[in-house]
């Protein structure tokens, strides 16, 4: 039962992505923001790697139906319609829109999953749905890969804790040690240490502290609200849309 966690996208080089089912986590904040956008009616999110690519792509689409979305170092990019805050993803703004998104860490992690069989976005706000599918994946495919976005190429406590909570939900009463890489075991240990209180590790993490300093404490608090946004985003052909919940695994690809 290979269950692997990558603390950063750079760690994927030693794990292999091709043909695997991947869950990407950037709880502060891209994963949480994507869930908020889709729950509130966004048509899709398109992750891109740079500001320039985002602007070029927006020019090729119907501009009235596109929202440029993203941040650098926590702050909305100049000239963009939205930042990377779940509080900005209100229905009157995002319904029916395509979000072209670039963020400091989350979109990089998503783009690093090329070659995977399926890619889903996980967070605290959709833990029940993500955990249920991850459990089904283990039952059917006996293989799981969780990619943490990390922070500027480094380990992040917030993402690792979220990965541990996802693995707990996927494993249920099973507690295998064989098959888990060291990073997965660390994530499970963090989940046991902090228990069910999402806010403690999110506030303790450097990313959380920096967001609070920037005035985004409410974003951290929203990310700590378990199952607040019941949607399971799936990345297919460079677009993130809601997965069909309840479809038999593996779901049919479009």
C-alpha positions in Angstrom: 0.0 0.0 0.0 2.1 2.9 -1.2 0.9 6.1 0.6 3.3 9.0 -0.1 3.3 12.6 1.0 5.5 15.2 -0.7 6.1 18.1 1.6 6.8 20.4 -1.4 6.5 20.0 -5.2 10.2 19.5 -5.4 9.9 16.3 -3.5 7.9 14.7 -6.3 11.0 13.9 -8.2 11.7 11.0 -5.9 8.2 9.7 -5.7 6.8 9.6 -9.2 3.4 11.1 -10.2 2.6 9.2 -13.5 -0.6 7.2 -13.3 -1.3 8.0 -9.6 -4.2 9.6 -7.9 -3.0 12.9 -6.3 -4.5 15.2 -3.7 -3.0 18.7 -3.6 -3.1 20.7 -0.4 -2.4 24.4 0.0 -4.7 25.1 2.9 -3.5 28.7 3.3 -4.9 29.6 0.9 -5.3 28.3 -2.6 -7.1 25.1 -1.8 -9.6 26.9 0.5 -10.1 29.7 -2.1 -10.7 27.2 -4.9 -13.3 25.4 -2.8 -15.0 28.7 -2.0 -15.1 29.8 -5.6 -16.6 26.6 -6.9 -19.2 26.4 -4.1 -20.3 29.9 -5.0 -20.8 29.1 -8.6 -17.5 29.7 -10.4 -17.5 27.8 -13.7 -13.9 26.7 -13.3 -10.4 27.7 -12.1 -7.4 27.6 -14.4 -4.1 27.4 -12.6 -1.1 29.1 -14.3 2.5 29.6 -13.4 3.1 33.3 -13.8 1.4 36.7 -13.9 2.3 37.1 -17.5 0.8 33.7 -18.5 -2.4 34.6 -16.6 -2.8 37.9 -18.5 -2.1 36.3 -21.9 -4.6 33.5 -21.2 -7.3 36.0 -20.1 -6.9 37.9 -23.4 -7.7 34.7 -25.4 -10.9 34.1 -23.4 -14.1 36.2 -23.2 -12.8 38.9 -20.8 -16.3 39.5 -19.4 -16.4 35.9 -18.2 -12.9 35.8 -16.7 -11.6 36.9 -13.4 -7.8 37.3 -13.0 -7.2 35.9 -9.5 -4.0 35.5 -7.5 -1.3 36.8 -5.2 2.3 37.2 -4.6 3.6 36.9 -1.0 0.0 37.1 0.2 -1.0 40.3 -1.5 -3.3 40.7 -4.5 -1.4 41.1 -7.8 -1.7 44.7 -9.2 -4.3 44.8 -11.9 -6.0 41.5 -11.0 -9.7 41.3 -10.2 -9.3 39.2 -7.1 -6.6 38.1 -4.7 -6.3 34.6 -3.1 -8.8 35.1 -0.3 -11.8 32.8 0.2 -13.7 35.8 1.5 -13.5 37.4 -2.0 -15.2 34.4 -3.6 -18.7 35.6 -3.1 -21.5 34.4 -5.3 -22.4 37.8 -6.9 -18.8 38.1 -8.0 -17.7 34.6 -9.2 -20.9 32.9 -10.3 -20.6 31.8 -14.0 -17.0 33.1 -14.2 -13.8 31.4 -15.1 -11.0 32.2 -12.7 -7.5 32.3 -14.1 -5.4 31.9 -11.0 -1.7 32.2 -10.1 -0.5 32.0 -6.5 2.9 31.9 -4.8 2.7 28.2 -3.9 -0.6 26.5 -4.7 -0.7 26.8 -8.4 2.9 25.6 -8.7 2.0 22.5 -6.8 -1.0 21.9 -9.1 1.1 22.3 -12.2 3.7 19.9 -10.8 1.1 17.0 -11.0 1.3 16.6 -14.7 1.0 12.9 -15.7 -1.1 11.9 -12.8 -4.2 9.8 -13.5 -6.4 12.2 -11.4 -5.8 15.3 -9.3 -8.0 16.6 -6.6 -7.8 19.6 -4.3 -8.1 19.0 -0.6 -8.4 21.3 2.4 -10.0 21.4 5.8 -13.2 23.0 4.3 -13.8 19.9 2.2 -12.2 17.2 4.4 -15.2 14.8 4.5 -15.5 14.6 0.7 -11.7 14.5 0.1 -11.3 11.9 2.8 -14.1 9.7 1.5 -12.7 9.6 -2.0 -9.1 9.1 -0.7 -10.4 6.1 1.3 -12.1 4.7 -1.9 -8.9 5.2 -3.8 -7.0 3.1 -1.3 -9.6 0.4 -1.4 -9.6 0.2 -5.2 -6.2 1.2 -6.3 -4.1 0.6 -3.1 -2.1 3.8 -3.8 -2.3 7.4 -2.8 -0.1 10.5 -3.3 -0.6 13.8 -1.3 1.3 16.9 -2.5 1.7 19.8 -0.1 2.3 23.1 -1.7 4.6 24.2 1.1 5.9 27.7 1.6 8.5 29.0 -0.9 9.9 25.6 -1.5 10.0 24.7 2.2 8.0 22.5 4.6 4.9 24.1 6.0 3.2 23.0 9.2 -0.3 24.0 8.0 -0.2 21.8 4.9 1.5 18.9 6.7 -1.2 18.9 9.4 -3.9 19.0 6.7 -2.3 16.1 4.9 -2.3 14.2 8.2 -6.0 14.8 8.7 -6.7 13.7 5.1 -4.7 10.5 5.7 -6.6 9.8 8.9 -9.9 10.2 7.1 -8.7 7.9 4.3 -7.3 5.2 6.5 -10.1 5.1 9.0 -9.4 2.4 11.6 -6.5 1.1 9.6 -3.1 2.1 11.0 -0.5 0.7 8.5 3.1 1.6 8.9 4.4 -0.5 6.0 3.9 1.4 2.7 3.8 4.9 4.3 6.8 7.1 3.4 8.4 9.0 6.2 6.6 12.2 5.3 3.2 10.5 5.5 4.1 9.2 9.0 5.2 12.7 10.1 1.8 14.1 8.9 -0.1 11.5 10.8 1.9 12.3 13.9 1.1 16.0 13.5 -2.6 15.2 13.2 -2.5 13.2 16.4 -0.6 15.9 18.2 -3.0 18.8 17.3 -6.1 16.7 17.3 -9.3 18.1 15.7 -8.5 21.8 16.4 -7.6 23.1 12.9 -6.9 26.6 14.2 -4.0 25.7 16.4 -1.7 24.4 13.7 -2.8 27.0 11.2 -2.1 29.9 13.6 1.2 28.3 14.7 2.4 27.9 11.1 4.6 30.6 9.6 2.1 31.0 6.7 -0.7 31.6 9.2 1.2 34.1 11.2 2.2 36.0 8.1 -1.4 36.2 6.9 -2.5 37.5 10.2 0.2 40.2 10.0 -1.1 41.1 6.5 -4.7 41.5 7.9 -6.0 38.1 6.7 -6.8 36.6 10.1 -10.4 35.8 8.9 -9.0 33.8 6.0 -7.0 31.6 8.4 -10.1 31.2 10.6 -12.2 30.2 7.5 -9.6 27.7 6.5 -10.1 26.1 9.9 -13.8 25.6 9.4 -14.0 21.9 8.7 -16.4 21.0 5.8 -17.5 24.6 5.3 -17.4 24.3 1.5 -18.7 20.8 0.5 -17.1 20.5 -2.9 -14.3 18.3 -4.3 -12.4 20.2 -7.0 -10.8 18.1 -9.7 -8.1 19.2 -12.1 -8.7 17.9 -15.6 -7.0 19.3 -18.8 -5.7 22.3 -16.9 -9.2 23.3 -15.6 -10.5 22.8 -12.0 -14.1 21.9 -11.8 -16.3 20.1 -9.2 -15.9 16.4 -9.3 -19.0 14.3 -9.5 -19.5 13.2 -5.9 -20.8 9.7 -5.5 -19.6 8.5 -8.9 -17.9 5.1 -8.8 -14.1 5.2 -8.7 -12.4 5.6 -11.0 -14.7 8.3 -12.4 -15.0 8.7 -16.1 -12.7 11.3 -17.5 -14.4 14.0 -19.8 
